[in-house]
């Protein structure tokens, strides 16, 4: 399994990005209690900060990957959504 972090710099309000960087990071699976028990984090399965079973190593720290999902597709990220640290995971 491979994971990459896409970072964007610039103005989010104006949809103008000055630069972007893609960084390969280490990834591991570390399920939480609701993953082990076959449960969802929320009743509907939707939310802005749903914890996944994945963790990535970024800036010498293991950080939990979260998912923002309100429809058929979600966005994986670490930290705050405003930090623009978007994760891409490939099998």
Secondary structure, 3 states (H helix, E strand, C coil): CEEEEEEEEEECCCCEEEEEEEEEECEEECCCHHHHCCCCCCCCCCEEEEEEEEEEEECCEEEEEEEEECCCCEEEECCCHHHCEEEEEEC
